[in-house]
Amino acid sequence: MAASPDQSRGPKLTVFCIVMMVLSILAVILRIWSRATSKRQRFWWDDWCAIASLPFVLATESIVILLVSTGFGHHDSQLASENVLSMVKYLFVQDFFYQIAITIPKYSALLFYVRVFGIRGNSGSFRINILAAAALVSVWLLLALLSDVFQCIPVPEGRLPLIPGHCVHFSLSIAIAAVSTIIDIYIMLLPIPILWSLHTGRKRKLILTGFFFCAYCVVTCSLGRLVALARLSKGFEENWTWDAITYYYWSAAELSISIVSICLPNMTQLFRRAQQHGISALFTRREYAARAGIGSKKGPRGSALGQGGKRGFQRIIGSDDTNFAINDDPLITPKDQGPSYTVGASAQPPEEREVIALDQVHLRQDIDVREDERWTMV
């Protein structure tokens, strides 16, 4: 059914943006709460990036609400020329905030990988991929900002459309959006080789892979925004103040979900703490004993737990000096409680094998894992 001439799609977009803004704020608050109440985990660069992205997300979605107040969401035939000019100016500013708002969470995700897996002791390919992804994100941001400035000739025509000139609107915008989506997919796939190299069952690997995919589900919104932008380009000149609404739904969702994605591990840890130790555990930095089992935290050379560094996590040192940083986030921990396990190299006699708690991971090139009934549960 055709829309009535006086109908507007703007009010629903306003409500959606407000919901997304509230969701972003809650995600960051829960992340800060999780870090502040953790004795082992300290604030690090991944946390600061998540916090820094919030003002840009709020600014971007606030500008969309301002767009609606000027008539965005109505048919363009109903709008006065001064309203359209105001929209163009708002969109020009909004693009700058958007590019920064969608970039900072990418840095946070990469730094989170460094926090969890480490970078110095891992394989050279992982280190190169992390650095390459960071470089790609930086170059993408620079090109995206430059494209916003120089998308029109002369440059002022981008915010003053009555000035004679021409713009490269959608071909450039679609290319920028497509590259952003590719980078998101690249970042999402980065930890998969390490996860599948862990000495654990296939089911456990699938669970860990699914967790990382869920923790970076912004890829779905990124793809949705790209498709919406491509569809909008086909009939943009006809009724853009009406048709562009769908694109801005996806844009607002992408920004907020990007923050929720990078905060999800911390939120999961917070909820798990409340589930295991009660609501009161959310208001204290007390370090609770692990429920998974009892294990030695110190063993022979090649199996000792490293000291917590400045980032507030433990680094596991393998026999070949390979380092894997495992923090308290519930990423590589068994789902179900059970007996402790004896873990050791096959060259060691059984009496010298150390017992490692289920909330810790010890990686070797060859390991032997057996259930040990001698230990009781905490």
Kinemage of the C-alpha trace (Angstrom):
@kinemage 1
@onewidth
@group {chain A} dominant
@subgroup {mainchain}
@vectorlist {calphas} color= white
{ca met a 1} P 0.000 0.000 0.000
{ca ala a 2} L 1.370 3.409 -0.953
{ca ala a 3} L 2.315 5.765 1.844
{ca ser a 4} L 0.127 8.817 2.418
{ca pro a 5} L 1.697 12.161 1.448
{ca asp a 6} L 1.856 13.412 5.039
{ca gln a 7} L 3.258 10.182 6.491
{ca ser a 8} L 6.706 10.230 8.120
{ca arg a 9} L 9.121 7.411 8.876
{ca gly a 10} L 11.180 9.656 11.135
{ca pro a 11} L 9.563 9.154 14.575
{ca lys a 12} L 10.221 5.403 14.585
{ca leu a 13} L 13.826 6.035 13.604
{ca thr a 14} L 14.137 8.463 16.521
{ca val a 15} L 12.873 5.821 18.952
{ca phe a 16} L 15.230 3.248 17.466
{ca cys a 17} L 18.229 5.568 17.824
{ca ile a 18} L 17.353 6.293 21.452
{ca val a 19} L 17.126 2.567 22.193
{ca met a 20} L 20.489 1.986 20.505
{ca met a 21} L 22.069 4.831 22.478
{ca val a 22} L 20.788 3.414 25.770
{ca leu a 23} L 22.067 -0.031 24.790
{ca ser a 24} L 25.520 1.402 24.038
{ca ile a 25} L 25.671 3.259 27.342
{ca leu a 26} L 24.634 0.165 29.312
{ca ala a 27} L 27.233 -1.990 27.548
{ca val a 28} L 30.064 0.411 28.387
{ca ile a 29} L 28.863 0.813 31.986
{ca leu a 30} L 28.811 -2.971 32.453
{ca arg a 31} L 32.282 -3.236 30.949
{ca ile a 32} L 33.635 -0.617 33.354
{ca trp a 33} L 31.808 -2.307 36.224
{ca ser a 34} L 33.315 -5.667 35.336
{ca arg a 35} L 36.836 -4.266 35.258
{ca ala a 36} L 36.408 -2.154 38.400
{ca thr a 37} L 35.231 -5.123 40.474
{ca ser a 38} L 37.888 -7.516 39.189
{ca lys a 39} L 41.006 -7.859 41.297
{ca arg a 40} L 43.100 -9.488 38.581
{ca gln a 41} L 41.957 -7.603 35.515
{ca arg a 42} L 43.052 -4.035 35.082
{ca phe a 43} L 41.951 -1.386 32.651
{ca trp a 44} L 43.946 -1.616 29.469
{ca trp a 45} L 43.896 -0.075 25.997
{ca asp a 46} L 41.035 -2.251 24.773
{ca asp a 47} L 38.893 -0.847 27.597
{ca trp a 48} L 39.898 2.743 26.908
{ca cys a 49} L 39.075 2.331 23.219
{ca ala a 50} L 35.634 0.989 24.088
{ca ile a 51} L 35.020 3.940 26.391
{ca ala a 52} L 36.367 6.440 23.832
{ca ser a 53} L 34.049 5.143 21.118
{ca leu a 54} L 30.898 5.889 23.123
{ca pro a 55} L 30.857 9.720 22.707
{ca phe a 56} L 31.235 9.379 18.940
{ca val a 57} L 28.422 6.829 18.751
{ca leu a 58} L 26.135 9.052 20.812
{ca ala a 59} L 27.024 12.096 18.700
{ca thr a 60} L 26.359 10.248 15.443
{ca glu a 61} L 22.962 8.958 16.511
{ca ser a 62} L 22.030 12.312 18.053
{ca ile a 63} L 22.614 13.958 14.680
{ca val a 64} L 20.248 11.435 13.100
{ca ile a 65} L 17.609 12.526 15.623
{ca leu a 66} L 18.276 16.147 14.621
{ca leu a 67} L 17.783 15.128 10.995
{ca val a 68} L 14.347 13.803 11.843
{ca ser a 69} L 13.471 17.086 13.549
{ca thr a 70} L 14.157 18.927 10.270
{ca gly a 71} L 11.822 16.667 8.308
{ca phe a 72} L 13.977 13.658 7.495
{ca gly a 73} L 11.635 10.721 6.975
{ca his a 74} L 9.027 12.702 5.042
{ca his a 75} L 8.668 12.618 1.280
{ca asp a 76} L 11.002 15.220 -0.182
{ca ser a 77} L 8.105 16.801 -2.081
{ca gln a 78} L 6.701 17.923 1.278
{ca leu a 79} L 9.873 19.651 2.450
{ca ala a 80} L 10.972 23.225 1.983
{ca ser a 81} L 14.358 23.835 0.397
{ca glu a 82} L 15.777 25.274 3.644
{ca asn a 83} L 14.926 22.014 5.433
{ca val a 84} L 16.766 20.014 2.802
{ca leu a 85} L 19.788 22.314 3.105
{ca ser a 86} L 19.817 21.787 6.885
{ca met a 87} L 19.718 18.015 6.375
{ca val a 88} L 22.668 18.097 3.997
{ca lys a 89} L 24.738 20.054 6.522
{ca tyr a 90} L 23.829 17.638 9.317
{ca leu a 91} L 24.727 14.667 7.125
{ca phe a 92} L 28.089 16.220 6.274
{ca val a 93} L 28.976 16.442 9.985
{ca gln a 94} L 27.395 13.097 10.807
{ca asp a 95} L 29.636 11.290 8.336
{ca phe a 96} L 32.766 12.412 10.203
{ca phe a 97} L 31.479 11.216 13.564
{ca tyr a 98} L 30.300 7.960 12.016
{ca gln a 99} L 33.677 7.047 10.505
{ca ile a 100} L 35.433 7.571 13.842
{ca ala a 101} L 32.669 5.865 15.834
{ca ile a 102} L 32.838 2.705 13.725
{ca thr a 103} L 36.655 2.616 13.713
{ca ile a 104} L 37.515 2.778 17.421
{ca pro a 105} L 35.700 -0.503 18.276
{ca lys a 106} L 37.840 -2.222 15.642
{ca tyr a 107} L 40.950 -1.127 17.532
{ca ser a 108} L 39.363 -2.334 20.770
{ca ala a 109} L 38.709 -5.777 19.284
{ca leu a 110} L 42.311 -6.095 18.105
{ca leu a 111} L 43.658 -5.025 21.485
{ca phe a 112} L 41.336 -7.533 23.134
{ca tyr a 113} L 42.978 -10.282 21.070
{ca val a 114} L 46.365 -9.068 22.285
{ca arg a 115} L 45.092 -9.151 25.881
{ca val a 116} L 43.740 -12.689 25.583
{ca phe a 117} L 46.267 -14.414 23.334
{ca gly a 118} L 49.352 -12.229 23.657
{ca ile a 119} L 51.398 -11.145 20.669
{ca arg a 120} L 55.074 -11.691 21.466
{ca gly a 121} L 54.956 -15.392 22.151
{ca asn a 122} L 52.421 -16.377 19.504
{ca ser a 123} L 53.234 -17.450 15.989
{ca gly a 124} L 54.630 -14.898 13.608
{ca ser a 125} L 51.557 -15.141 11.389
{ca phe a 126} L 49.223 -14.094 14.208
{ca arg a 127} L 51.444 -11.157 15.105
{ca ile a 128} L 51.625 -10.085 11.463
{ca asn a 129} L 47.857 -10.405 11.074
{ca ile a 130} L 47.210 -8.252 14.135
{ca leu a 131} L 49.562 -5.543 12.903
{ca ala a 132} L 48.192 -5.779 9.366
{ca ala a 133} L 44.628 -5.443 10.606
{ca ala a 134} L 45.551 -2.393 12.689
{ca ala a 135} L 47.241 -0.831 9.657
{ca leu a 136} L 44.210 -1.560 7.466
{ca val a 137} L 41.884 0.045 9.994
{ca ser a 138} L 44.077 3.149 10.175
{ca val a 139} L 44.337 3.512 6.405
{ca trp a 140} L 40.600 2.925 6.026
{ca leu a 141} L 39.792 5.673 8.531
{ca leu a 142} L 42.088 8.138 6.783
{ca leu a 143} L 40.610 7.398 3.353
{ca ala a 144} L 37.047 7.500 4.694
{ca leu a 145} L 37.577 10.940 6.233
{ca leu a 146} L 39.246 12.234 3.080
{ca ser a 147} L 36.392 10.895 0.968
{ca asp a 148} L 33.913 12.821 3.112
{ca val a 149} L 35.820 16.045 2.542
{ca phe a 150} L 36.613 15.645 -1.147
{ca gln a 151} L 33.535 13.779 -2.373
{ca cys a 152} L 32.384 16.916 -4.209
{ca ile a 153} L 34.075 19.372 -6.547
{ca pro a 154} L 34.246 22.114 -5.456
{ca val a 155} L 34.560 20.919 -1.849
{ca pro a 156} L 31.876 23.276 -0.378
{ca glu a 157} L 29.296 21.680 -2.676
{ca gly a 158} L 29.219 18.703 -0.298
{ca arg a 159} L 27.429 20.760 2.350
{ca leu a 160} L 25.992 23.501 0.079
{ca pro a 161} L 24.284 21.604 -2.758
{ca leu a 162} L 23.070 24.789 -4.502
{ca ile a 163} L 26.667 25.601 -5.471
{ca pro a 164} L 27.396 24.431 -9.044
{ca gly a 165} L 29.510 21.293 -9.075
{ca his a 166} L 29.306 17.517 -8.997
{ca cys a 167} L 29.749 14.778 -6.388
{ca val a 168} L 30.856 11.159 -6.471
{ca his a 169} L 28.207 10.047 -4.011
{ca phe a 170} L 27.441 6.350 -4.010
{ca ser a 171} L 30.243 4.705 -5.933
{ca leu a 172} L 32.765 5.965 -3.389
{ca ser a 173} L 30.478 5.421 -0.381
{ca ile a 174} L 29.742 1.836 -1.390
{ca ala a 175} L 33.448 1.124 -1.847
{ca ile a 176} L 34.267 2.553 1.597
{ca ala a 177} L 31.447 0.549 3.217
{ca ala a 178} L 32.501 -2.659 1.442
{ca val a 179} L 36.092 -2.332 2.652
{ca ser a 180} L 34.841 -1.738 6.212
{ca thr a 181} L 32.802 -4.942 6.022
{ca ile a 182} L 35.796 -6.906 4.728
{ca ile a 183} L 37.939 -5.591 7.585
{ca asp a 184} L 35.255 -6.634 10.094
{ca ile a 185} L 35.224 -10.159 8.674
{ca tyr a 186} L 39.030 -10.243 8.769
{ca ile a 187} L 39.062 -9.202 12.434
{ca met a 188} L 36.389 -11.768 13.287
{ca leu a 189} L 38.408 -14.606 11.735
{ca leu a 190} L 41.774 -13.647 13.279
{ca pro a 191} L 41.590 -15.817 16.444
{ca ile a 192} L 40.188 -18.917 14.731
{ca pro a 193} L 43.561 -20.580 13.916
{ca ile a 194} L 44.687 -20.215 17.538
{ca leu a 195} L 41.392 -21.557 18.888
{ca trp a 196} L 41.585 -24.606 16.658
{ca ser a 197} L 45.195 -25.259 17.650
{ca leu a 198} L 44.195 -25.695 21.305
{ca his a 199} L 44.527 -29.209 22.712
{ca thr a 200} L 40.845 -29.729 23.362
{ca gly a 201} L 37.892 -31.525 21.825
{ca arg a 202} L 36.165 -30.495 18.611
{ca lys a 203} L 32.978 -29.628 20.487
{ca arg a 204} L 34.880 -27.267 22.767
{ca lys a 205} L 36.577 -25.642 19.789
{ca leu a 206} L 33.199 -25.099 18.137
{ca ile a 207} L 31.861 -23.492 21.320
{ca leu a 208} L 34.843 -21.144 21.526
{ca thr a 209} L 34.550 -20.284 17.839
{ca gly a 210} L 30.855 -19.551 18.262
{ca phe a 211} L 31.594 -17.326 21.241
{ca phe a 212} L 34.077 -15.240 19.270
{ca phe a 213} L 31.665 -14.976 16.351
{ca cys a 214} L 28.905 -13.799 18.696
{ca ala a 215} L 31.319 -11.384 20.336
{ca tyr a 216} L 31.880 -9.734 16.973
{ca cys a 217} L 28.370 -10.004 15.512
{ca val a 218} L 28.644 -6.432 14.205
{ca val a 219} L 29.579 -8.065 10.880
{ca thr a 220} L 25.874 -8.809 10.350
{ca cys a 221} L 24.955 -5.145 10.745
{ca ser a 222} L 27.868 -4.118 8.553
{ca leu a 223} L 26.594 -6.354 5.758
{ca gly a 224} L 23.049 -5.055 6.250
{ca arg a 225} L 24.205 -1.451 5.981
{ca leu a 226} L 26.166 -2.236 2.823
{ca val a 227} L 23.127 -3.823 1.162
{ca ala a 228} L 20.880 -0.924 2.225
{ca leu a 229} L 23.370 1.573 0.801
{ca ala a 230} L 23.555 -0.289 -2.511
{ca arg a 231} L 19.755 -0.331 -2.792
{ca leu a 232} L 19.515 3.345 -1.882
{ca ser a 233} L 21.931 4.278 -4.659
{ca lys a 234} L 19.517 3.045 -7.342
{ca gly a 235} L 16.825 5.645 -6.674
{ca phe a 236} L 18.464 8.224 -4.462
{ca glu a 237} L 17.469 11.282 -6.472
{ca glu a 238} L 13.769 10.355 -6.529
{ca asn a 239} L 12.763 10.519 -2.843
{ca trp a 240} L 15.914 10.303 -0.733
{ca thr a 241} L 14.498 11.841 2.477
{ca trp a 242} L 12.044 8.927 2.592
{ca asp a 243} L 14.090 6.077 1.152
{ca ala a 244} L 17.269 6.711 3.179
{ca ile a 245} L 15.543 5.828 6.464
{ca thr a 246} L 16.274 2.106 6.064
{ca tyr a 247} L 19.973 2.821 5.635
{ca tyr a 248} L 20.074 4.841 8.862
{ca tyr a 249} L 18.377 2.034 10.778
{ca trp a 250} L 21.271 -0.217 9.791
{ca ser a 251} L 23.805 2.526 10.476
{ca ala a 252} L 22.510 3.143 14.007
{ca ala a 253} L 22.371 -0.591 14.701
{ca glu a 254} L 25.925 -1.117 13.449
{ca leu a 255} L 27.337 1.558 15.739
{ca ser a 256} L 25.624 0.281 18.875
{ca ile a 257} L 26.152 -3.410 18.180
{ca ser a 258} L 29.852 -2.715 17.604
{ca ile a 259} L 30.089 -1.440 21.187
{ca val a 260} L 27.979 -4.286 22.569
{ca ser a 261} L 30.145 -6.807 20.695
{ca ile a 262} L 33.425 -5.628 22.188
{ca cys a 263} L 31.860 -5.414 25.669
{ca leu a 264} L 30.195 -8.839 25.537
{ca pro a 265} L 33.063 -10.834 27.149
{ca asn a 266} L 33.115 -8.470 30.134
{ca met a 267} L 29.335 -8.512 30.420
{ca thr a 268} L 29.373 -12.313 30.341
{ca gln a 269} L 31.967 -12.403 33.105
{ca leu a 270} L 29.896 -10.031 35.237
{ca phe a 271} L 26.728 -12.091 34.843
{ca arg a 272} L 28.610 -15.294 35.525
{ca arg a 273} L 30.055 -13.877 38.737
{ca ala a 274} L 26.561 -12.958 39.907
{ca gln a 275} L 25.273 -16.409 39.003
{ca gln a 276} L 28.031 -18.269 40.852
{ca his a 277} L 28.555 -16.042 43.903
{ca gly a 278} L 25.388 -13.964 44.211
{ca ile a 279} L 24.503 -10.341 43.530
{ca ser a 280} L 26.761 -9.150 46.344
{ca ala a 281} L 29.790 -10.332 44.330
{ca leu a 282} L 29.098 -7.517 41.863
{ca phe a 283} L 29.888 -4.877 44.479
{ca thr a 284} L 33.249 -6.097 45.739
{ca arg a 285} L 36.729 -6.727 44.408
{ca arg a 286} L 37.058 -9.841 46.512
{ca glu a 287} L 38.804 -12.674 44.676
{ca tyr a 288} L 36.631 -15.775 44.868
{ca ala a 289} L 38.100 -19.259 44.804
{ca ala a 290} L 37.746 -21.113 41.528
{ca arg a 291} L 34.942 -23.648 41.600
{ca ala a 292} L 36.309 -25.827 38.865
{ca gly a 293} L 38.885 -27.626 40.968
{ca ile a 294} L 42.122 -27.377 42.865
{ca gly a 295} L 45.411 -27.227 41.097
{ca ser a 296} L 48.971 -26.217 41.462
{ca lys a 297} L 49.819 -22.753 40.213
{ca lys a 298} L 53.477 -23.454 40.123
{ca gly a 299} L 55.357 -26.289 38.570
{ca pro a 300} L 58.577 -27.239 36.849
{ca arg a 301} L 60.222 -25.248 34.113
{ca gly a 302} L 57.964 -25.048 31.092
{ca ser a 303} L 54.741 -25.183 33.035
{ca ala a 304} L 54.815 -22.276 35.445
{ca leu a 305} L 52.231 -19.556 35.450
{ca gly a 306} L 53.734 -16.182 34.692
{ca gln a 307} L 53.087 -13.263 36.959
{ca gly a 308} L 50.218 -10.935 36.169
{ca gly a 309} L 51.479 -8.064 34.077
{ca lys a 310} L 50.293 -4.515 33.735
{ca arg a 311} L 47.303 -5.640 31.732
{ca gly a 312} L 45.997 -7.674 34.655
{ca phe a 313} L 46.027 -11.169 33.227
{ca gln a 314} L 48.130 -14.285 33.617
{ca arg a 315} L 50.552 -15.384 30.949
{ca ile a 316} L 51.029 -19.107 30.482
{ca ile a 317} L 54.606 -20.063 29.636
{ca gly a 318} L 55.042 -23.262 27.656
{ca ser a 319} L 58.057 -25.505 27.533
{ca asp a 320} L 59.177 -23.824 24.312
{ca asp a 321} L 58.742 -20.358 25.863
{ca thr a 322} L 55.554 -19.847 23.885
{ca asn a 323} L 53.336 -17.393 25.717
{ca phe a 324} L 49.563 -17.377 25.768
{ca ala a 325} L 47.810 -14.713 27.777
{ca ile a 326} L 44.713 -16.031 29.473
{ca asn a 327} L 42.677 -13.628 31.585
{ca asp a 328} L 39.643 -14.116 33.774
{ca asp a 329} L 37.174 -13.627 30.947
{ca pro a 330} L 35.080 -16.771 30.480
{ca leu a 331} L 36.523 -17.559 27.082
{ca ile a 332} L 38.603 -20.669 27.515
{ca thr a 333} L 37.001 -22.227 30.565
{ca pro a 334} L 34.979 -25.436 30.737
{ca lys a 335} L 31.251 -24.913 30.747
{ca asp a 336} L 30.465 -27.655 33.217
{ca gln a 337} L 32.130 -28.258 36.522
{ca gly a 338} L 33.888 -31.541 36.986
{ca pro a 339} L 36.942 -33.193 38.469
{ca ser a 340} L 40.372 -31.673 38.017
{ca tyr a 341} L 42.674 -32.958 35.323
{ca thr a 342} L 46.271 -34.053 35.396
{ca val a 343} L 48.170 -32.422 32.569
{ca gly a 344} L 51.787 -33.038 31.677
{ca ala a 345} L 54.236 -33.918 28.963
{ca ser a 346} L 54.451 -37.566 28.031
{ca ala a 347} L 58.156 -37.600 28.883
{ca gln a 348} L 57.434 -36.887 32.548
{ca pro a 349} L 56.696 -39.672 35.025
{ca pro a 350} L 53.130 -39.566 36.402
{ca glu a 351} L 54.200 -38.443 39.864
{ca glu a 352} L 55.813 -35.298 38.432
{ca arg a 353} L 52.843 -34.174 36.429
{ca glu a 354} L 51.194 -31.081 37.809
{ca val a 355} L 47.517 -30.540 38.403
{ca ile a 356} L 46.080 -27.475 36.713
{ca ala a 357} L 42.727 -25.983 37.627
{ca leu a 358} L 39.989 -25.935 35.018
{ca asp a 359} L 40.043 -22.139 34.829
{ca gln a 360} L 43.599 -22.226 33.471
{ca val a 361} L 45.088 -23.447 30.222
{ca his a 362} L 48.493 -24.993 29.708
{ca leu a 363} L 49.627 -25.396 26.120
{ca arg a 364} L 52.374 -27.679 24.838
{ca gln a 365} L 53.164 -29.151 21.494
{ca asp a 366} L 52.264 -32.566 22.913
{ca ile a 367} L 50.252 -32.946 26.079
{ca asp a 368} L 48.601 -35.750 27.977
{ca val a 369} L 45.242 -35.029 29.634
{ca arg a 370} L 43.716 -37.512 32.073
{ca glu a 371} L 40.971 -37.374 34.628
{ca asp a 372} L 42.364 -37.490 38.149
{ca glu a 373} L 39.968 -38.743 40.836
{ca arg a 374} L 42.400 -38.009 43.672
{ca trp a 375} L 41.348 -34.377 43.806
{ca thr a 376} L 38.077 -33.248 45.272
{ca met a 377} L 35.958 -30.296 44.267
{ca val a 378} L 36.094 -26.972 46.070
